[in-house]
Every structure is written in structure tokens, then in C-alpha cells.
């Protein structure tokens, strides 16, 4: 039996239960339910027909802004979004890294050099001519990576500034522009440590970097809050939480760290930036229109044991 047939059966059962003399309130509710079902069926049919005519994950015609686009995960996401048709604008402080990221892309893709911890960059972004409708808040990290108890109050503030406050400021800047056009996608890049704590036996010297863990939890909280505020605007917001990414060199004095981390991951390996492209493209696409306020964990199973 098809999904639409099931809906028809459900409607017949509802009609049998709700007799005509059940009262005006029930009659009104039933009419509202029938109208809602009719609109849902039309929307379902329209989406199914549309999916036969176009690729729901094709980002052609959309413009994505990716922060932290100079290296690592950000570079992988810039290339991945561009490969799926989006026009991509990368933002980072390191111009050399941005040049390397965009060297193989060319126009209309471009980058903007700036510091997300300064007002000047937000003023610059507010004036760009492109209609950004995909925002990837990837910039973050732990600028003062130390075990908990050794980080100063200012170092905590810095970590919150780049991970949470910068993401909120960009949301505040671009959400009104997206809602005016009734379409947008926001993807906040958190971490598995936005959902769990750090086991010092697994993560080496940097375990217990409290500011980073707390900030990544806060970023997921920001996603959840904004999801409740913008749910009916045509704009969706979600979190993507990566696992262990081995794009960088191992920390000093820990040459076997990545090998150890891979052994602690159920799939038996660490990730590369490319492992997150398909998840990001999905969240950025028309195909994810009913995915909202979700934390998508992509970690090879790290967080399940």
C-alpha cells in the first residue's frame, strides 16, 4: 500500500469516528486537518516530480560563504561545495592559505581576508554584492590549547569568541538576508566534543582543553536556539560535528597520536576533510529542507562507545 493510500485510509477512519453532529469545534478541526493533508499531498507529489527533473543536491545558483576556508576542513568544504555547483566565498585570516585553497577554482569563486574577531570584517561582509544563501561557520578551534586549569580567563574568552560569538554574528548578519528571499542554509561546524567530554587517555596532552569543549557545546546550543526562531522562514540551521581529522601534523612529543586515535575509532581510521563534503552538501541542499535543528555527527563511530 502506498503512503498516499495509507493517508486515505486514515482519513476514512477519522471520518467514521467524527460524526457530523460531533460539534462545530470538531468539524472545524477536521476541515483544517483535511486541508493540511491536501496541501501535504500536493507538496509531496510536487517534490517527488521535481526530484525526477533535477538533482536535489545540485547547488548551482547558490552562493556559499565558508569561514576558516584556508586549510584543513575548511579547504575541503570549499572545494566540495564548488564541485557541487555552488559559488564559494572563503573567509580566513591567512591570505597565503586562502590563495592555495582557491588557486584551482578561479572565478566566480573568491576569498576575503579578515579576522572574525574584529568588527571590520563584518562590515566588509555586509557589503558584498553576492546573495549568500549557504553559510558554513567552520572557523573555530582552540587558539590557546592547554589542559583545563592552565587556561586564563582571557584565553577562555578568545576561544568562545571564535567558536560561538563569531558564528552568532554571522547568523545575525545573514539570516535577515536569507529570510527576505525565503531560502537559506546555515551549517555550524562543531565537534564530537560538542556532545561528549574528552577522555585524557585517548586524546593525549590536549585532553581537558575545557574552553574548546565548552565552546563547541555552546555552538550546538546556538543552533538549537536559532532553529526555534527561524523554523518558518525557509531557512534551516543545523550542526555538523566532525570526528578526528588528520590533516595536521601530530602535536610535538606525540608522534603516535593519530595511530592511537584511529585504533579508538570503530571504523579503524581517522577522517580526512573530504569525508565531510557529502554531509555538508546534503545540509546545504534542497534535499535537506526538513532537516532542521539537528546535530549530524560524522565521526566513524568514535562517540558511540
MOLINHU-V687243 format. One record per residue. N is the residue number from 1. PHI is phi as a letter, one per 40 degrees, with the letter a starting at -180 (none if undefined). OMEGA is omega as a letter, one per 40 degrees, with the letter a starting at -180 (999 if undefined). NEAR is the number of other ideal C-beta (glycine too) atoms within 12 Angstrom. Layout:
N|PHI|OMEGA|NEAR ; N|PHI|OMEGA|NEAR
This chain:
1|none|a|9 ; 2|c|i|12 ; 3|c|a|15 ; 4|c|i|18 ; 5|c|i|12 ; 6|c|i|14 ; 7|c|i|22 ; 8|c|i|18 ; 9|c|i|15 ; 10|c|i|20 ; 11|c|i|23 ; 12|c|i|14 ; 13|c|i|12 ; 14|c|i|20 ; 15|c|i|20 ; 16|c|a|13 ; 17|c|a|14 ; 18|c|i|22 ; 19|c|a|12 ; 20|c|a|12 ; 21|c|a|8 ; 22|c|i|16 ; 23|h|a|12 ; 24|c|a|12 ; 25|c|i|11 ; 26|c|i|18 ; 27|c|i|17 ; 28|c|i|14 ; 29|c|a|16 ; 30|c|i|23 ; 31|c|i|17 ; 32|c|i|14 ; 33|c|i|21 ; 34|c|i|22 ; 35|c|i|15 ; 36|c|i|16 ; 37|c|i|23 ; 38|c|i|18 ; 39|c|i|14 ; 40|c|a|20 ; 41|c|i|23 ; 42|c|a|15 ; 43|c|i|16 ; 44|c|i|19 ; 45|c|i|18 ; 46|c|a|14 ; 47|c|i|19 ; 48|c|i|17 ; 49|c|i|13 ; 50|c|a|17 ; 51|c|i|18 ; 52|c|a|11 ; 53|b|a|11 ; 54|a|i|18 ; 55|c|a|16 ; 56|c|a|24 ; 57|b|i|28 ; 58|c|a|22 ; 59|c|i|34 ; 60|d|a|20 ; 61|g|i|20 ; 62|b|i|33 ; 63|b|a|35 ; 64|b|i|47 ; 65|b|a|50 ; 66|b|i|50 ; 67|c|a|47 ; 68|g|a|39 ; 69|c|a|46 ; 70|c|a|33 ; 71|a|i|31 ; 72|f|a|33 ; 73|d|a|45 ; 74|d|i|45 ; 75|c|i|38 ; 76|c|a|36 ; 77|c|i|49 ; 78|d|a|46 ; 79|c|a|32 ; 80|c|i|39 ; 81|c|i|46 ; 82|c|a|37 ; 83|c|i|24 ; 84|c|i|31 ; 85|h|a|26 ; 86|c|i|38 ; 87|c|a|31 ; 88|b|i|45 ; 89|b|i|42 ; 90|b|i|43 ; 91|b|i|42 ; 92|a|i|38 ; 93|c|a|29 ; 94|c|a|23 ; 95|c|i|20 ; 96|c|i|15 ; 97|c|i|23 ; 98|c|i|31 ; 99|d|i|20 ; 100|c|i|22 ; 101|c|a|38 ; 102|c|a|33 ; 103|c|a|17 ; 104|c|a|13 ; 105|b|a|27 ; 106|g|a|12 ; 107|c|e|11 ; 108|c|i|20 ; 109|c|a|29 ; 110|a|i|27 ; 111|b|i|36 ; 112|b|i|32 ; 113|c|i|26 ; 114|i|a|31 ; 115|b|a|25 ; 116|c|i|37 ; 117|c|i|24 ; 118|b|i|18 ; 119|c|a|16 ; 120|d|a|16 ; 121|c|a|26 ; 122|c|i|26 ; 123|c|i|14 ; 124|c|a|20 ; 125|c|i|30 ; 126|c|a|21 ; 127|b|a|14 ; 128|c|a|23 ; 129|c|a|14 ; 130|c|i|25 ; 131|c|a|21 ; 132|c|i|38 ; 133|b|i|35 ; 134|b|a|47 ; 135|b|i|49 ; 136|b|i|50 ; 137|c|a|49 ; 138|c|a|49 ; 139|d|a|41 ; 140|i|i|41 ; 141|h|a|36 ; 142|b|a|32 ; 143|c|i|28 ; 144|b|a|26 ; 145|c|i|27 ; 146|a|i|23 ; 147|c|i|22 ; 148|d|a|24 ; 149|g|i|12 ; 150|b|i|16 ; 151|c|i|27 ; 152|c|i|16 ; 153|c|i|12 ; 154|c|i|13 ; 155|c|i|25 ; 156|c|i|28 ; 157|c|i|20 ; 158|c|a|28 ; 159|c|i|35 ; 160|c|a|33 ; 161|d|a|27 ; 162|c|a|38 ; 163|c|a|44 ; 164|b|a|38 ; 165|c|i|27 ; 166|c|i|42 ; 167|c|i|42 ; 168|c|a|31 ; 169|c|i|28 ; 170|c|i|41 ; 171|c|i|37 ; 172|c|a|24 ; 173|c|a|30 ; 174|c|a|38 ; 175|d|i|32 ; 176|d|i|19 ; 177|c|i|30 ; 178|c|a|31 ; 179|c|i|24 ; 180|c|i|15 ; 181|b|i|19 ; 182|g|i|16 ; 183|a|i|26 ; 184|a|i|39 ; 185|b|i|43 ; 186|b|a|51 ; 187|b|i|50 ; 188|c|a|48 ; 189|c|i|48 ; 190|b|a|44 ; 191|a|i|42 ; 192|c|i|38 ; 193|c|i|38 ; 194|c|a|37 ; 195|b|a|27 ; 196|b|i|24 ; 197|c|i|22 ; 198|b|i|33 ; 199|c|a|20 ; 200|c|i|16 ; 201|c|a|12 ; 202|b|a|28 ; 203|b|i|32 ; 204|g|a|27 ; 205|c|a|20 ; 206|c|i|33 ; 207|d|a|26 ; 208|g|i|26 ; 209|c|a|34 ; 210|c|a|30 ; 211|c|i|38 ; 212|c|a|39 ; 213|c|i|35 ; 214|c|a|28 ; 215|c|i|40 ; 216|c|i|41 ; 217|c|a|31 ; 218|c|i|32 ; 219|c|i|45 ; 220|c|i|37 ; 221|c|i|26 ; 222|c|i|36 ; 223|d|a|40 ; 224|c|a|24 ; 225|c|a|21 ; 226|c|i|34 ; 227|d|i|27 ; 228|c|a|15 ; 229|c|a|22 ; 230|b|a|29 ; 231|d|a|19 ; 232|b|a|12 ; 233|b|a|24 ; 234|g|i|21 ; 235|b|i|34 ; 236|b|i|38 ; 237|b|a|45 ; 238|a|i|42 ; 239|b|i|45 ; 240|b|a|44 ; 241|b|i|37 ; 242|c|i|44 ; 243|c|a|39 ; 244|c|a|41 ; 245|b|a|35 ; 246|b|i|25 ; 247|c|a|23 ; 248|b|i|19 ; 249|c|i|12 ; 250|c|i|22 ; 251|d|i|21 ; 252|d|i|11 ; 253|g|a|11 ; 254|b|a|18 ; 255|c|a|12 ; 256|b|a|13 ; 257|c|a|25 ; 258|c|i|26 ; 259|c|i|18 ; 260|c|a|22 ; 261|c|i|33 ; 262|c|a|25 ; 263|c|i|18 ; 264|c|a|28 ; 265|b|a|28 ; 266|d|a|17 ; 267|c|i|20 ; 268|g|i|15 ; 269|a|i|22 ; 270|c|a|29 ; 271|c|i|33 ; 272|b|i|24 ; 273|d|a|33 ; 274|c|a|24 ; 275|c|a|27 ; 276|b|a|42 ; 277|c|a|34 ; 278|c|i|24 ; 279|c|i|36 ; 280|c|i|47 ; 281|c|i|36 ; 282|d|a|31 ; 283|c|a|45 ; 284|c|a|46 ; 285|b|i|36 ; 286|c|a|31 ; 287|c|a|23 ; 288|b|a|30 ; 289|c|i|25 ; 290|b|i|19 ; 291|c|a|26 ; 292|a|i|29 ; 293|g|a|27 ; 294|b|i|25 ; 295|b|a|35 ; 296|c|a|32 ; 297|c|i|29 ; 298|b|a|36 ; 299|a|a|34 ; 300|g|i|28 ; 301|g|a|20 ; 302|d|a|33 ; 303|c|a|27 ; 304|c|i|15 ; 305|b|999|13
